[in-house]
Every structure is written in structure tokens, then in C-alpha cells.
């Protein structure tokens, strides 16, 4: 039996939708896990905020915000964190919103800087001697 393939659509082939991509961040992974584009995230944020009666940024601004949040160049404020957790049905930790306290990070940096200074001071003493 010789089977032939018959296209269901005549004319030019349809254009394949672009593959979804996202940065390898918790928020980016959450979006990909749902199969959503950034535009769909923006629409979901707007719909939920409207349903709750919350005022949020305009659509064009939200598109920029979502990109910045996913790329981890900016962190969403509390209002957006609540909305994002709700639309992705995830906890703040799962979306990467919880971070170590700034004070401990600052203390770690100061300790590291003090070590560098001590090392340089010792080398300077050796060179001067």
C-alpha cells in the first residue's frame, strides 16, 4: 500500500510561531512552565489587578517591567509580587522574591574587603622592608 501525504491546507505553508524563551531565573522558568509569553503575563496581571480593583502600570510599562523582573535587573514591588504569585500560583520563594538580608550581605562584603586590605598591607610591608 502506497500512502501519500496530502496537505490539509492549500497555498503557502503557515508561519510557525516563535519558540518561547525566557531567562534562566525563577520568574522566567515559571512563565515557561505555564507556556506563556510575556504578553500573556502582562494580560494576566492586568486582568487580575482589574478584578481586585488594584491600580497598576499601563500595558506598555508592564511589558518593560516583566522583562526587567525576568532578567533580574529590577525587583518587583510588593503589589506586583502578590499579583505574580497569584497568576503563577507560586510562593514568593519559588519566584525568587526572597533574598538574604541586605545587612548580612553588606557584612560579608566588608569582611572580604578587610581581608583584601590586610593582605595588601602585608605585601606593602614586605616590599618596603
GULUM-862507 format. One line per 8 residues: number of its first residue (from 1); for each residue x, y, z of C-alpha. Coordinates in steps of 0.05 Angstrom, whole numbers, plus 32768, in hexadecimal, padded with zeros to 4 digits. Example, Ala and Ser with C-alpha at 12.3 -4.5 7.8 and 13.67 -1.06 7.14 Angstrom:
2
1 = 80F6,7FA6,809C | 8111,7FEB,808F .
END
This chain:
129
1 = 8000,8000,8000 | 801D,8042,7FEB | 8008,807B,8018 | 8011,80C2,8002 | 8011,80FF,802E | 7FDC,8131,801C | 7FE1,8176,803C | 7FA3,818D,8060 .
9 = 7FAE,81D5,804C | 7FBA,81EB,8006 | 7FE5,8226,7FF5 | 8022,823F,801A | 8035,821C,805A | 8021,823F,809A | 8056,8262,80C2 | 806D,823C,80FF .
17 = 8064,8262,8140 | 80A5,8277,8161 | 80BF,824A,8198 | 80B5,8264,81DE | 80F4,827A,8200 | 8103,8296,8244 | 8140,82A6,826E | 8155,826E,829E .
25 = 8138,8291,82DA | 8100,8278,8308 | 80CE,82A8,82E9 | 80E4,8296,82A2 | 80DF,824C,82B1 | 809A,8255,82CF | 8082,8278,8290 | 809E,8241,8263 .
33 = 807F,820B,828F | 803B,8229,8280 | 804B,8230,8236 | 803D,827B,823A | 805C,82B4,8213 | 806D,82F5,8236 | 8031,8314,8215 | 8004,82E0,8236 .
41 = 8024,82EF,827A | 8015,8339,8270 | 7FCD,832A,825D | 7FC5,82FC,8299 | 7FE1,8331,82C8 | 7FB2,8365,82AB | 7F75,8338,82B0 | 7F83,8323,82F7 .
49 = 7F93,836A,830E | 7F52,8382,82EE | 7F2B,834A,830F | 7F48,835C,8353 | 7F3F,83A7,8346 | 7F89,83B5,834B | 7FAC,83EC,8324 | 7FE9,83D6,82FE .
57 = 8014,83F0,82C5 | 7FFC,83F5,827D | 8006,83BA,824D | 8043,83D8,822B | 8066,83E4,826D | 8054,839F,8286 | 8076,8380,8249 | 80B7,83A2,825C .
65 = 80AE,8390,82A6 | 80A3,8346,8297 | 80E2,8344,826D | 810B,8367,82A4 | 80EE,8339,82DA | 80FD,82FB,82B2 | 8144,8311,82A3 | 814E,8322,82ED .
73 = 8163,8369,82DE | 812A,8384,8308 | 8100,8366,833F | 80B4,836B,833F | 8094,8394,8377 | 8066,8373,83A9 | 8027,8380,837F | 8045,835D,8343 .
81 = 8062,8325,836D | 801C,8315,8387 | 7FFF,8317,8341 | 8037,82EC,8323 | 8031,82B9,835B | 7FE6,82B5,834D | 7FEA,82AE,8302 | 8021,827A,8305 .
89 = 8004,8258,8343 | 8048,825A,8363 | 8067,8272,83A4 | 8096,82AE,83A8 | 80D1,827F,83B2 | 80BE,8256,8375 | 80BF,8295,834A | 8101,82AD,8367 .
97 = 80E5,82E7,838F | 8105,82D4,83D1 | 814E,82E6,83D8 | 8180,82E7,8412 | 817C,8324,843E | 81A3,835F,8422 | 81C7,8368,8465 | 81E7,8323,8462 .
105 = 81FC,832E,841A | 821B,8370,842D | 823F,8351,8468 | 825A,831B,843B | 8274,834F,840A | 8294,8378,8441 | 82B7,833A,845D | 82D1,8328,8417 .
113 = 82E9,8370,840D | 830D,8370,8450 | 8330,832F,843C | 8347,834E,83FB | 8361,838C,841F | 8386,8362,8452 | 83A6,8339,841A | 83BB,8378,83F5 .
121 = 83D7,8397,8435 | 8402,8358,8441 | 841D,8359,83FA | 842C,83A3,83FF | 8453,8396,843F | 847A,835E,841D | 848B,838A,83E2 | 84A0,83C4,840E .
129 = 84CD,8399,8439 .
END
